[in-house]
Amino acid sequence: MLLLTVAGVVTSLHTQEIEHGWADRQREACRHLPFPMTEHTTGWAGVGLGLAAVAV
């Protein structure tokens, strides 16, 4: 039982390391893409248009 507990902890830590590495690579790859800013602007434009529709 102790062996399974240790193996579970080691596997979990390794999985977290893989996920962390993937997140770093994804962040670097997406840094130069226009999509995040476009989505941000589009999202706030939707809020502005919704408020304008309510005001009118």
C-alpha positions as CSV (number, residue, x, y, z in Angstrom):
1,M,0.0,0.0,0.0
2,L,2.9,2.4,0.8
3,L,4.4,1.7,-2.6
4,L,1.1,2.7,-4.3
5,T,0.9,5.9,-2.3
6,V,4.5,6.9,-3.2
7,A,3.9,6.0,-6.9
8,G,0.7,8.1,-6.9
9,V,2.6,11.1,-5.5
10,V,5.5,10.7,-7.9
11,T,3.1,10.4,-10.9
12,S,1.1,13.4,-9.8
13,L,4.3,15.5,-9.5
14,H,5.5,14.4,-12.9
15,T,2.1,15.2,-14.4
16,Q,2.2,18.7,-12.9
17,E,5.7,19.2,-14.3
18,I,4.5,18.3,-17.8
19,E,1.5,20.6,-17.5
20,H,3.7,23.5,-16.3
21,G,6.1,23.0,-19.2
22,W,3.2,22.9,-21.7
23,A,1.8,26.1,-20.2
24,D,5.1,27.9,-20.6
25,R,5.5,26.8,-24.2
26,Q,2.0,27.7,-25.0
27,R,2.4,31.2,-23.5
28,E,5.6,31.8,-25.5
29,A,4.0,30.6,-28.7
30,C,0.9,32.8,-28.3
31,R,2.8,35.9,-27.2
32,H,3.1,37.3,-30.7
33,L,-0.4,36.3,-32.0
34,P,-3.1,39.0,-32.4
35,F,-5.9,36.7,-31.2
36,P,-5.8,37.3,-27.4
37,M,-6.1,41.1,-27.9
38,T,-8.7,40.7,-30.6
39,E,-10.8,38.4,-28.3
40,H,-10.4,40.9,-25.5
41,T,-11.5,43.8,-27.6
42,T,-14.4,41.9,-29.1
43,G,-15.6,40.8,-25.7
44,W,-15.6,44.4,-24.3
45,A,-17.2,45.7,-27.5
46,G,-20.0,43.2,-26.9
47,V,-20.5,44.6,-23.4
48,G,-20.5,48.1,-24.8
49,L,-23.1,47.3,-27.5
50,G,-25.3,45.5,-24.9
51,L,-25.3,48.5,-22.7
52,A,-26.0,50.8,-25.6
53,A,-28.9,48.7,-26.6
54,V,-30.3,48.8,-23.1
55,A,-29.8,52.6,-23.0
56,V,-31.6,53.1,-26.3
